[in-house]
Amino acid sequence: MTFDATGLYYRELNEAVRACPDTDVEITNLCGQRYIACGEKNRRMTLRGTPGNGLGQYMDGAQVEVFGNAQESVGDTMNAGEIVIHGSCGDACGYGMRGGRILIEGNVGYRAGIHMKAYMEHYPVLIVGGTAGSFLGEYLAGGLIAVLGIGADGAYPCRFFCGTGMHGGKIILRCNEAPSGLPRQVLVREMSDEDRAELAPHIAAYCQHFGGDAHALLAQRYFVLTPNPAAGYRQLYTFE
């Protein structure tokens, strides 16, 4: 089923999509309509244009592919499934994300991955092809964030305050030199073979969707950011 979003108010569009029994849905001419694919489970959605805020909030297993850019709060509290964006993304992508994967071809705005967390079999993954804004991985509690820095020519691919307050999870950055000036909650080291093996399937998926040589990209220099146990934030949370 294909829906033409031209001139449709977001509520009208979402109600029509939810009422559709098809498991394969396409929406064309999106221009800022909010809350597309919220809570979706067993559905594949192809989106053309620019979906508005809250794309894929609380999503629980759907497959969403966006041919265009996306606005803020993509994958907010997402539990499972995958969102693929053939473009760039606004602020707070993956806010409170609990599982599934988001692949962004281009750049992401501020506070991507804020409060991401992992629980039991749920492990969220956010892959950014270009660069990220400030506060990447703020208060990160679990999961994986990787910023590939494509087009950054080896420069540090984030803005300021990366990993502020992080107390779990892992941030992987592709750059030529170890990041400096990080918050005291963050430790930095070169990527290990174990880290590389963890990143490999996500790099392969990125290149499958957006093109590129996965082997060559994975062979580049990366640095891994992990929580500093001595920083204090860890004492506020319960760990098994």
N, C-alpha and C positions, 0 to 999 in steps of 0.2 A: 504494500500500500504506500502511495506517495501523497504527501501533504504539501501544498503550496502555502508558505507562511506569509506571503505578501499581504500586508495590511491587517494581519490577524493580531488581536490582543493576546498576550501570553496565556491567559487563563482559558480563553476559547480554544487556542491551539492545543494546549495540554489536555483539556477535557476530550477533544476529538481523538487525540492519539491514545489516551487511556481506554477509550471506548472501542478502539479498533482491535479485533481478535487476532490480527496477523502478528507473527513473531518476527517478521522482517519488515522494518518501516524506514522510509526515507522522507526527510523533510527538506524542502528546497527554499531558497530565498529568505533564510533566517536573517533578522536584523534586530538583534537585542532582545528577543523573546526569552524570558527567564524560566528557570526551573525545568528545563527539558530533561527528560530521563530520570527525574527524581524518583527514588525508590524502585526503579525498574529491576527486574530479575531475569527472566528468560526471554530476552528480546535482543535482536541486533538492530541498531539504529545507525543510519547514514545521514549525516547532517551537512548541509551545504549553505554556506553563508557564515554569519557570526552569531552564535547563540549567546544569550545574555547571562547575567549572574546566576550562580547556583546550578550550573550544568552538572547532572549526575549526583546531586546531593543524596546521601543515604542509599546510593545504588548498591544492589545486592546480587550482582552476577551478570548484568547485561553487558553487551559489547557495543561501544559507541565510537564512531569514527567521524571526525569533524574535518571537512575540507574547507578550511578557513581559520581565522583566529577565534579565540574564546575570551570571554570577559572574566570577571572575578569569581572566586570561590568555586572553581571547578573541583568536583570530587569531594566536597565538604562532607565529612563523616562517612565517606564511602566505605563499604564493608567488603565488597567482592566485585569482580568483573574487570573490564579494561576500558580506558578512554584513550583514544589516539587523536592527536591534534596536529593537522598539517598546517602549522602556522605557529603563532606565539600566543601567550596566555597572560591574563592579568594577575592581580594580586591574590594572595591567600589561597593559591591552588593547593589542594590536598589538606586543607584545614581539618585537623582531627581525624585524618584518614586512618582507617583501621585495617584495611586489606585491599587486595586488588592492585592494579598497576595503571599508572598514567604515563603516557609517552608524549612528549612535546617536541616537535621538530625544531622550533626556534627558541625564543627567549621566554622567561617567566618573570613576573613582577615581584613586588615585595612580599615577604612573609610566606613564601612557598614552603609547604611541609610543616607549618607551625602545628605543634601538638600532635604530630603523627605518632602512632603507637602500635605495637604488635601484641597479640594475645593468642596463645596456643597456636592453632594452625593458621591464624590470620597474620599476614606479614605484608605491609604496604610497601610499594615501590614507586618512586617518582623519578623519571629520567628526563632531563632537560638537555636538548641538543646544543643550545647556544649558551646564554649567560643568565644569571639570576640576580634579582635586586637584593636590597638589604634585608637582614633578618632571616636569611635562608635557614630552615631547620630550627627556628626559635622554639625552645622548650621541647625539642625532639625527645620522644620517649621510646621509640622503637621503629624498626623498618629501615629502608635504604633510600637515600637520596643521592643521585649522581648528576653532576653537571659536566657535560662533555666539552664545553668551551669551543665548539666548532665555529670558526670565524674569528676567534679571539687571538689567534697567532701565539698561543702559548702563555698568554697573560692570565693572571688570576681571574676566574670567570664569574666572580660575585662582587657585590658592592660591599656594604659595611655590616658589621655585627653578625657575621655568619656563625650559627650555632649558639647564639646567646641562650644560656640556661639549659642547654641540652643535657639530658641525664640518661639517655639510652639511644640505641640505633647507631647509624653510621652515615657519614656524608663523604662521598668520593668526588674529588675535583680533578679535572685534567688541566695541568698547567706545568710550566717548565721549572718553576722554583716553589719551594715549600711556602705556603701562605704564612704571613707574619701579621702581628697585631690582632690576633684572634682573642676572643674573650677568655678569661681564665678557666671557664668551664670546659674548654676544648683542648684536647691533645692532638697533635698532628704527626704523621709518619708516612713514609713511602708505602705504596700499595704492595701487599704481599701476594704470593701465588694463590693463597686461599681467597683473598679479596678479589683477585682477578677471575678466579673460577666462579665466584658468586656473581660478579658483574657480567660475565660472558653471555649468558642467555638473554640478558636485557639489551646488551649491545647488538646481539644478533637480531632481536625483535625490532630494535630501532632501525637498523639498516634494511631490514625486510620491508618495513613500512615506508621509509623515507629515502632509501638508497644509501650507497656508500659501501666501503670495504670494512666489514666487521673485524676481520683479523688485523688489518692495519690500524684501525681505531683502538682496538684493545691493546695493541702493542705499545701505545704511547705512554708517557710518564703521567702517573696519577698520584695524588696524595689523599690520605684517608684521615678524616676527622672523627674522633671518638670522645666520649665523655671523660672528664677528669674526675676520678673518684674522690679526690681531695677538695673539690670545689664547693661542696656543701649541698647542692641541690639534690643530690642522690639521697640524702638523709630524709627527704620529705616524701619518699615513695617506697612502696613495698616491692621487693624483688624475691623471686623464688631462688 
